[in-house]
Amino acid sequence: MERAPCLLLLLLPLLLRVSANMPEPCEVDEEDVRCFCNFSGLQPEWTEAMQCMVAVEVEIRGGGHSLEPFLQRAKDYEDPRQYADMIRALRVRRLTVGAARVPARLLLSVLRVLGYSRLKELTLEDLEVTGTLPPPPQPLEATGPALSTLRLRNVSWAVGGSWLSELQQWFKPGLKVLNIAQAHSLAFSCEQVRTFSALTTLDLSDNPGLGERGLLAALCPHKFPALQNLALRNTGMQTPKGVCTALGAAGVQLHCLDLSHNSLSSTASSDAPECVWPSKLNSLNLSFAELQQVPKGLPAKLSVLDLSYNRLTRAPRPDELPQVGNLTLDGNPFLVSEGSTLQENLKNSGVVPDCAHSPLSLVVSGTLALLGGAQAFP
């Protein structure tokens, strides 16, 4: 019997080493603000997520596991009022759930419970939502959380293009920011989609197969009356004019439009009809768009126009530009070549300037000079 403690003492270093190589699935920072869980093990200890009940920002990664075993517990949440006081006491404001296969019934049961929380931002990433969504509660009244921001990245739905309208029914009104990336379907059933009355920002970036026709299908007409900011980075857009046509069909009055990181054509089709841009549009981002010249058919007047990091080999002429207040041309070849030529001339002449100009200052100077010329041509 005395040998057992001695044997444990001999094995203690090995046991400590093994436990050190098996990190806890959940970690909470010292301020109890952020909690991160990664259940990538073969047999996850899901109860470890209870540590996150004290945190404000919670991220739970399911390690690719199916959450089907939890479906039988969904019946316990059919009437979440019994948990209302406990849920209201939670501090969580931002929740991220990712890397799992989730039955639709389980997802909506969780949303029903979160309807009593103070959650404001929900992010779903790398999820496969299986099965059909249950019908909305009767009488028709949203019982989910009152979100201000909803982000969806690489989420697949078994219900196809009706997923947005069916999911939308479970959220209380007031959503202001919607981000949908790497979507499997953006061809929404517009007749079923409710009006996003408070939505001011829509980000459809990182959907490279969207294109201008897909944008026409995604921007359901007159469903976004408050929309001000639209981001379409890396979405397969071809011309600013084509995007303009889609905006007109949707009846949106944008303030800011981001078309960066698309391979844009500088010229519109000759048979393309003239397009009227939203009258309130004042900021247009065309950076990283492989443009060799300023596209035709831009809005007549803008507060901000970003043409940085394109392939412009010369400074745009004033008649090629709209009336613009803040023009950005950084990273274009003509600025880089002009800066290199100036540096070489100074070096060969032996003249040392009073103040050495950095490449950034040359870019700013060139931009300001061009702005001065543009303002002379209203």
N, C-alpha and C positions, 0 to 999 in steps of 0.2 A: 504493500500500500504506500510505503514511503517513496517508492520509486516513481509514482505517478507525478507528484509535484516536480521532481527533478526533471522528468521527461518533458513536462510542460515548459519548464524554464529553458530547456534546450531548444524546444520548438518555437519559443516566443519570437525570436528574431525573424524566423521564416513566416510565421503567421502575420506579424506586423508588415512584412514586405508584401505579402499577398494582399492584405487589406489596403495597403498604399497604392497597389496597382489596380484596385477596383474603386474608382472614385464614386462618391455619392452621386446619385442621379440628379439631385436638386441642390442648388446653391442660392443662398440669400445674402445680399451684401450687408455690410455692417450697419447701414442706416435703415435696413428693412424697407428699402425703396424698390429694389429690383430683385426678382426671383427668376432663375433659369433652370429648367428641367430638361434633361435629355435621356429618354427611356429607350436607349439603343440596345440594351441587354436582351438576352434570349428570354428571360423571365423577369420582366420589369416589376419593380416594387412600386406600383402605382400609388400606394398610400403615402409615399414620400412627398407627393405633391401637396399634402396638407401643410407643409412648411410655407407655402406661398400665400397662405391666407392672410399674412400680415403685410404683404407687399402691395405697392401701388402699381408697379409695372410687372406683369407676369408673362413669361414665354415658356411654352410647353411643347417640346418636340417628341413625337411619338415613335421615332425610330423605325418608321415604316410598318408598325404593327397594325393589325385590325382591331378596332374597338367594338367588334360585334359582341364579345362577351358581356359588355356593359349594357347591351340593349334591354336585357330583362329588367334592369334597374330603372329604365325609362318610365315604367309604370308608376314608380314611386313619385315622379315629378309631374304627374298629370294634373295634380292640384298643388302647385308650389306655394300656396299661401301659408302652409304650415311651416315653411322655411323662411318666410318673408323677413322676420326680424333678424335672423342670422345673416341672410344675404345682404340686407341693408347695412349691416355693421362692417362688411368687408371694405378695405381701403382701395381695392383694385380699380384703376381708371383706364389702364391700357392692357389689353390681353392679346397675345399671339398664340395661335395653335397651328402646328404644322407637322408634316411627315407622318401621315396616318391614313388608314381607310376608315371612314366614319359612316355608319348608317344614317340616312337622312332623318329617320325618326329620333335617333339619339341626339343629333345636332339640334333639332328643333326643340327637344325637351330641355336641353341645356340653355337655349336661347330663352325659353319660357321662364326658367329659373332666374336667369340674368336680368329679366325684366324688373326684378325688385332691387337690382344692384345700382351702383352709381357709375357703371362702366360707360366710357365715352368713346373709346377707340378700340376697334376689333380688327385683327389681322388674321386671315386664314391663308396658309401657304402650303403648297405641295400636298394637297389633300385629294383623296378620291371619295366623293360622296356617293354612296351606294343606295339603291332602292329608291322608291318614289317618295315624294314629300307628302305628308298627310294634309288633308284639307285644312284651311284656316279655321280658327275658332268661330263659333256662332254664338251670339251675333258677331258680325264681322268687325273685330276690334283687335288691333295689334297688341300682343302680350309680351313681346321681346323688349330688349333694352332700348333706351332713348339715345342712340349713337349720334355723335357728331361726325365721326370718320369711320369708313369701312374700307378695308384694303383686302383685295383678293389676288393672289398670285399662284398660277399653276394649280387651279382648282377645277376638277372635272365633275360633271353632274350627270347622273343617269337620265335626267329628264330633258336633256337637250337644251334647245333655245328658250324654253319657258322657265329656266331656273331663276332668272332675275325677278320676273313678276311673282313667282311663287315664294321666293325668299323675302321679297320686299314686303309681303303681307304680314310678316312676323315682326317687323321693326316699327317702333313708334315714329311718327312724323318728326322731321327736324334734321335729317341727315344733310350735312353741308359739304362733305368731301367724300368722293367715291373714286377708288383707284382699282382698276381691273387690268392685270398684266398676265401675259402668257395664257390667255383664256382659250379654252377648247371650242367655245362657241360665243360669238358676239352678235349672231343673227337673232335678235330678240323678237318675241311675239308682242309687237308694239300695241296691239289692241288690248292686251292683257296688262301691260305695264301701267302702273299708276303714275300720276304726275309727281315728280320730285320737286315739290314746291319751294323747298329751302336750299336745294343743292346749288352751290356757287362754284365748286371746283370739280371737274371731271378729268381724270387722268387715265388714258387708254394706251399709254406708252408700253413698249416692249410686246407688241402684238404684230410682228412683221408681216403676217399674212392678211392684215386687215384691209389695206388699200382703200381707195376712194369709194368704191362701190360698197365695201364693208362698212365704211363710215356712214354712208347713207342709211344702211340698215340698223346700225347701232344707235344713231342719234334719232330716236323716235320723235316724230314731229310734235312740237308743242308740249313735250313732256318735261322740258327743262327750262321753265320760264325765268328762273333766277340765275341761270348759268352765266358766269363771268370769265372763268379761266378754263381753258381746254388745252391739255398736253397730249401731243401725238408724236412723241419721240420714237423713232425706230418702229414705224407702223406701215411701211410700204407706200407712203404717199408719193405721188409723182410730180404734181404741180401745185403751187399755191392756188391757182385758179380752180382746180378740181375740188380742193378743200373748201373754197369759197362757195361753190355750188352746193355742197353738202350742208354747209352752215345755213344757207338760204332756205333749203328744203326743210331743215329742222326748226327754223324760226327762232334761232338763238341770237342774243345780242351780247357777243363776247367783248371783254375788255382786253384780255391777253390770250395769245395763241402761240403755242410752242410747236414748231415743225422741225426742230433740230434732229440731227442724226437720221435723216432720210436722204435718199439719193434723188434730188429734185432736178427736174428739167427746167432750163432757163426760159423756154418758150412754150406757150400754150398751143394747142392744136388750132390750125387756121379756121376750122369750122366750129370751134367751141364758142358758145354764146357769151356775150359780155356778162360779167358777174358783178353784183353789187355787194360789197363787203358790209358786215355789220357796222352801223354808223358809230357805235361806241368803241370799236376796236382801236386801241392806242399803243399796243405792244405786240411786236411780231418777232419771233426768234427763228432765224434761218441759219443758225450756225451748224458747222459740221455737215453740210448738205451737198458737198461736192459741186458747188456752183462755180461755173467759169465766167459768168456774168450775172448782173442783177436781173432777177426774173421779171418778166413783163406782167402787167395786170395786178400790181400791188395796190394796196389802198392809197388814196391820194395824199393822206396826211397821217402821220404817226408820231407819237411821243418817243417811242423806242423802236429801233430797228437793229437787230443783231445779225451781221453778216460775217462774223468771225470764223476763222479756220475753214475757209472755203478755198477755191482755186482761182481766185481773181488775180489776173496777171497785170492789171493796171487799175489805177484809181477810177472808180465809177464817175461818169460825167454827171453834172447836176440834172440834166434832162432825163437820166436813167433812174433817178431816185425820187421817191415821194418827198413831200415836205416833212422833214424829220427833225425832232429836237435833240435826240441822243442816238448817234450812229456809232456802231462798234465794228471795226474792221481788223482787229488783231489777228495775227496768224495767217494772213493771206500772202501769197508769194510776192506780190508787188511791194509790200511793205518790207518784207525780209530782204529782197534784192536791193531796194532803195537804201535800206540801212547799211547793208554790206558795202555798197558802192561809196556811200558817204564816208564810212570808216576807212576804206582803202585810199580815197582821195586825201583825207587828212593825214594819213600815215605817209603817203608818198610826198606830200608837200612839206612835211616836217612841221606843220602848224599844230600846236597843241591848244585846243580850245580852253577857254577860261573855266568851263564846267563840263566835265566829261558826261556825255549823254548815254544812258543805258538804252538797250533795245526797247524797253518798255516806254521810255520817254519819247523815243522816235515814233513809236506807234501812236502814242497819245497826241504828239504834235501833228502827225500826218492826219489823224482823225479830226482834230480841231480845225486844221487848215481846210479840209474837205467840207466840214460843217459850215465854215465861213462862206465857202463858195456856194453851198447848197442853199443857204439862207438868202442869197442874192437872187435866187430863182424861186419865188413862191409858187 
